[in-house]
Every structure is written in C-alpha cells, then in structure tokens.
Amino acid sequence: VARQRSNFIITTMVFFFFAHMPLTQEVFKLLTCEAYEDAPGRFHRHLAVSPNVKCGEGPHTRWMATALGFLALYSVGIPLVGFLMLYLNRHRFEDRRFVATYGFLFKGFEQRAPCIYWEVTLVMGRKVVMVFLLVFLSTTTALIQALSGIFFVFCCLVVHVWFKPYLNPALDMMEALSLITTFATLYGGLFYYLDEHDRHIEGVVGAVTPALVGLHGFTLAMFLIVALQVALQVLAKRNARA
C-alpha cells in the first residue's frame, strides 16, 4: 500500500510539473491583448489569439478572472507548494521513504540553500518568466522580444554560475552551456532583424548562421556525452550495491 501511494504521488507530481509550462502558456494567451483599428482613428484592444473578442468586455472579463485564478493557484502555486514541501521536510532529506517519493525534486543538487530548492523555484520560475516574455511580448517588435530575452537569460546564467547548484560538475557545465547557447541564439537573431533594415550587414548574417549551427551541434554533442557519462555512473553504483 505504501509503495502504491508513493507511486501515485510521484506520477501526479510529474504530471503537474510537465504540464506546468504548456498550461501556463495557454493561460497567458487569455491575458494578452493587442490594439486593433475598428474604425478610422478608433482603436480597441482585442484578444491577440482571437481578434473578434474585445478585451475587458463581455466573456473576456470572466476569462480574465479564471486565468488570473489559475495563474495564482497553479502557475505560482505549484512551485510554491513544492518549495514549502521541501523546506518543511528539510530534516528528512536522508529519510529513505521521503527520498523514494520526493527525491526527484532535490537529489543531484548541492545540499544547501538555495540549491536544494533549485528545481521547484529557479527552474520552474525561469520557465514561467520565459513563457511570459514569449506570450506577452508577442504583440511587440521582434527587437523588444530579443532584447528582453537576452537580458533575462544573461541574469539566469549569472545566477547559475554563481551558485553551481548540481553535485555533478558536468551537469553544471551543461546547464551553463545551454544558457550560453540560448543567449547566443537570441543575440544572433538580432542580426537577422537588423538585416531587414540595413543591407550592409549581409556578410555578418552569413557568418552568424554557421556559427549558431555549430554552437547548437556542439551543445547537442556535449549533452549526449554527459548523458552517457551519468548513465554509466548510475549503472556502476547499482552494480557496486549488488
């Protein structure tokens, strides 16, 4: 019975965590409005994903209330509940039963704050902010989106390098490399945007493309190598216990 209960809790939590980002993205769309010209010189804000719906009027008012409630209870609530659950049970991090059920939230991280809460706070919070930038800034220019993303990813990279939350240095390296790749992709995208307005940088754009492709290929190769190393380490530990 205890094992079935543990499996049920793990399955439920994994579902909520995996559904967190896509559901949050869809809910943010209900709050994203864009100005449309209904008549010459007269603008009204309409829902970006459904221009026939006026923002703040009729059914959209109810949708907004539902969306805000969902964001508070789910998008913010899930990371908050995860943090509180770990914080209130921090004295049980060596308890086998607790680790068997909730270990996937904190195992592999440094056993110090804030690293022990990294997955349920920093990682999930980063995803929410990225979705927010992706959805809410979709009604602005590509330049504003790129610059906002670059600034946010740079802040995430600084925080990661400062704390180095993983026990395995290879995982710290991979996380930093993935953030660097994201930063470089957003920064490189600026050249494509500028290319539409300044034909003098065509040569630069021609160099940016293979550089980004090479960086992504290198990141993928490193990911596969590190994944193989970690898998071999896990197998070695299991064999040693056997």
C-alpha positions in Angstrom: 0.0 0.0 0.0 2.8 2.4 0.9 4.6 1.7 -2.4 1.4 2.3 -4.4 0.8 5.5 -2.5 4.4 6.6 -3.3 4.0 5.7 -7.0 0.7 7.6 -7.2 2.3 10.8 -5.6 5.3 10.6 -8.0 3.0 10.1 -11.0 0.8 13.0 -10.0 3.6 15.4 -9.3 5.4 14.5 -12.5 2.2 15.2 -14.5 1.7 18.6 -12.8 5.4 19.5 -13.4 5.4 18.5 -17.0 2.0 20.2 -17.7 3.1 23.4 -15.9 4.7 25.2 -18.8 2.3 24.4 -21.6 -0.8 25.2 -19.5 0.8 28.4 -18.2 1.5 29.5 -21.8 -2.1 28.9 -22.9 -3.5 30.8 -19.9 -1.2 33.8 -20.6 -2.7 33.9 -24.1 -6.1 34.7 -22.4 -4.5 37.8 -20.9 -2.6 39.1 -24.0 -4.4 41.8 -25.8 -3.5 43.8 -28.9 -4.8 47.2 -30.3 -6.8 46.8 -33.5 -8.4 49.6 -35.5 -12.1 49.1 -35.5 -12.8 52.2 -37.5 -10.6 55.0 -38.9 -8.8 56.6 -35.9 -10.6 54.4 -33.4 -8.7 51.6 -31.7 -9.8 48.9 -29.3 -7.9 46.2 -27.5 -8.8 42.7 -28.7 -7.6 39.3 -27.6 -4.4 38.6 -29.6 -5.3 34.9 -30.3 -9.0 35.8 -31.1 -9.3 39.3 -32.5 -13.2 39.1 -32.5 -13.1 39.2 -28.7 -12.8 42.6 -27.1 -10.6 42.7 -24.0 -12.2 43.7 -20.7 -15.7 43.3 -22.1 -18.3 40.5 -22.1 -17.0 37.0 -21.9 -13.4 38.1 -21.7 -14.0 39.6 -18.2 -14.9 36.1 -17.0 -11.9 34.6 -18.9 -9.6 37.0 -17.2 -10.8 36.2 -13.7 -10.5 32.4 -14.5 -7.0 32.9 -16.0 -5.7 35.0 -13.0 -7.1 32.4 -10.6 -5.4 29.7 -12.5 -2.1 31.5 -12.5 -2.3 32.1 -8.8 -3.3 28.5 -7.9 -1.3 26.6 -10.5 1.4 28.5 -12.2 2.6 30.1 -9.0 1.0 27.6 -6.6 2.8 24.5 -7.9 6.4 25.9 -7.4 5.3 27.4 -4.1 3.8 24.2 -2.8 6.9 22.3 -4.0 9.2 24.7 -2.2 7.2 24.6 1.1 7.0 20.8 1.0 10.8 20.6 0.7 11.5 23.3 3.2 9.2 22.0 5.9 10.7 18.5 5.4 14.3 19.5 5.0 15.2 17.4 8.1 14.0 14.3 6.1 16.4 14.6 3.2 18.2 11.4 4.4 14.9 9.5 5.1 14.7 6.7 2.6 10.9 6.8 2.3 10.9 10.5 1.8 13.7 10.3 -0.8 11.9 7.4 -2.6 8.8 9.7 -3.1 10.2 13.2 -3.4 13.9 12.6 -4.2 13.5 13.5 -7.9 12.9 17.1 -6.7 16.2 17.6 -4.9 18.5 14.6 -5.5 21.5 15.6 -7.6 21.7 19.2 -6.2 24.0 20.6 -3.6 22.6 20.1 -0.2 22.5 23.9 0.6 20.1 26.7 0.1 19.0 27.7 -2.5 20.5 24.8 -4.5 18.3 22.2 -2.8 15.2 24.0 -3.9 16.6 24.8 -7.4 14.2 22.6 -9.4 11.0 23.9 -7.8 12.0 27.5 -7.6 14.7 28.7 -10.0 14.0 26.3 -12.8 10.2 26.5 -12.8 10.3 30.2 -12.2 12.6 30.7 -15.2 10.1 28.8 -17.3 7.2 30.9 -16.2 9.2 34.1 -17.0 10.2 32.8 -20.4 6.6 32.0 -21.2 5.6 35.4 -20.0 8.1 37.1 -22.3 7.2 34.8 -25.2 3.4 35.4 -25.0 3.0 39.0 -23.6 5.7 40.4 -25.8 4.4 38.7 -28.9 2.4 41.9 -29.6 5.6 44.0 -29.7 8.5 44.0 -32.1 11.0 41.2 -32.5 13.7 43.5 -31.3 12.0 44.1 -27.9 11.4 40.3 -27.6 15.0 39.5 -28.3 16.5 42.2 -26.0 14.2 41.2 -23.1 15.1 37.5 -23.6 18.8 38.3 -23.8 18.7 40.2 -20.6 16.8 37.6 -18.7 18.9 34.7 -20.0 22.1 36.6 -19.0 20.7 37.0 -15.5 19.9 33.3 -15.3 23.4 32.5 -16.5 25.0 34.7 -13.8 22.9 33.2 -11.1 23.7 29.7 -12.2 27.5 30.3 -12.4 27.4 31.9 -9.0 25.7 29.0 -7.2 26.6 26.0 -9.3 23.7 24.0 -7.9 24.5 20.5 -9.2 26.5 17.9 -7.3 28.0 16.7 -10.7 30.2 19.4 -12.2 29.4 18.1 -15.7 25.7 19.0 -15.1 26.7 22.5 -14.0 28.7 22.8 -17.2 25.9 21.6 -19.4 23.4 23.9 -17.8 25.7 26.8 -18.3 26.4 25.7 -21.9 22.6 25.5 -22.6 22.1 29.1 -21.3 25.1 30.3 -23.3 23.6 28.7 -26.4 20.2 30.3 -25.7 21.9 33.7 -25.2 23.9 33.4 -28.4 20.9 32.3 -30.4 18.9 35.3 -29.2 21.8 37.6 -29.8 22.5 36.2 -33.2 18.8 36.6 -34.1 19.3 40.4 -33.7 21.4 40.3 -36.9 18.6 38.8 -38.9 16.3 41.5 -37.6 18.9 44.2 -38.5 19.4 42.6 -41.9 15.9 43.7 -42.8 16.7 47.3 -42.2 20.4 47.5 -43.1 21.7 45.7 -46.1 25.3 46.4 -45.1 25.4 43.6 -42.6 24.6 40.8 -45.1 28.1 39.4 -44.7 27.7 39.3 -40.9 24.5 37.4 -41.2 26.2 34.9 -43.5 28.8 34.3 -40.7 26.2 34.1 -37.9 24.2 31.3 -39.4 27.0 28.6 -39.5 28.3 29.8 -36.1 24.9 29.2 -34.5 24.5 25.9 -36.2 28.0 24.9 -35.0 27.3 26.0 -31.4 24.0 24.0 -31.3 25.8 21.0 -32.7 28.5 21.3 -30.1 25.9 21.6 -27.3 24.0 18.6 -28.5 27.2 16.5 -28.7 28.2 17.6 -25.2 24.7 16.8 -23.9 24.9 13.2 -25.3 28.4 12.7 -23.9 27.4 13.9 -20.4 24.1 11.9 -20.5 26.2 8.8 -21.3 28.6 9.5 -18.5 25.9 10.0 -16.0 24.1 6.8 -17.1 27.4 4.8 -16.8 27.9 6.3 -13.3 24.4 5.2 -12.2 24.9 1.7 -13.6 28.3 1.5 -11.8 26.7 2.5 -8.5 23.9 -0.1 -8.9 26.4 -2.8 -9.7 28.5 -1.9 -6.7 25.5 -2.2 -4.4 24.6 -5.5 -6.0 
